[in-house]
Amino acid sequence: MDKTSQKSRARIQAKQRRASAHDPAAAIELLAHFPAAKFRGTVIGGYWPLLGELDIRPLLEAALGAGHRLCLPCTPRKGNPLTFRHWKPSHLLKAGAYGTREPFAEQPIVTPSLLLVPMLAFTPYGERLGYGGGFYDRTLEALRRRGDVFACGVAYAAQEAAALPTESFDQKLDGVLTPDYFREFA
């Protein structure tokens, strides 16, 4: 079976595991495990949660209250990295591609130093399985070329897989935050 087929099969399984683990109250549990001292003063790139994804909005609101600057991704044309624009919870958002919500173009572009990354699955080695568009892989590659960024996956602990099909362009995570723990990868 080729990598594309392997990833498609892995995505189906991962969506089932995520659906089984889904708990709206888990959004608050992220706060207990977020290593705030490690990321003091960083610009945090978040995401607007899609159906089934872990809701990071309470975490983003707490981070704003702690003095962090926040930004959300704007989805470009396929084949390009994400652009991040300044965001606060009081800002209006527009409809983006793939059912996302994103800041309007008048918000300034911001470069995150901590990127909270949604996903379908992750391994104990920092490998990540996304939705297949490659947006976060291209984004992480571009951010890492320009400077220091910490890529922190956000998922339920049940989304951890022993192994995932990966390719040379797949970008690894630096850590993962779940409602049960925060873990850095070596």
C-alpha positions, 0 to 999 in steps of 0.5 A: 500500500502506498503512503497516500493510502496508508495516510487515508486509512490512518486518518479514518482510524484517528478520526474515530479515536478522536470522536470517542475521546471528545469531551467539551469539558476537556478544553478547561483541562488544557489549562492545568497542563499548559507549561506557562512558565516555559512559554512566558512572553511568547507570541502564540499562534492558535487555531479556531477549532473545527468540529471534533477538535479540542477547543483551545479558546479558553487556553488562548483567553488565559494566555491573553490575560497573562500578557501573551500576544495571540494570532490565528491562521489565515488559510492561503491557496493550496501549496502555500504556508499559513499566514498568521494575523493578530487576534483577540477574543473580542475581534470579529472573524470571517469565514475561512477555507475548510470551515475555519474562522480567521481574522480580517486582512486589516489585522497585522501579520504576526509571526508566532513563536509558539504554534498550537497545532491541531491534528488527528494523531501523533506518535511518542516521537513527535510525528503528526498526522493532519488532514492532508492539505500540508498547510502546517507542514509548509508553515512549520518548515517556513517558520523554522527557516526564519527562526525559533518556533515551538510546534505544540500539537493539541490533542486528546491523549487517546489520539496518540498512535504507536506509529504513523505513515510519514514522508520526508516533508512531514514536520515533527512536533516539538511537544504535545498538550493534552487534557492529561499532560504536556510532553516535549519530544526529544 
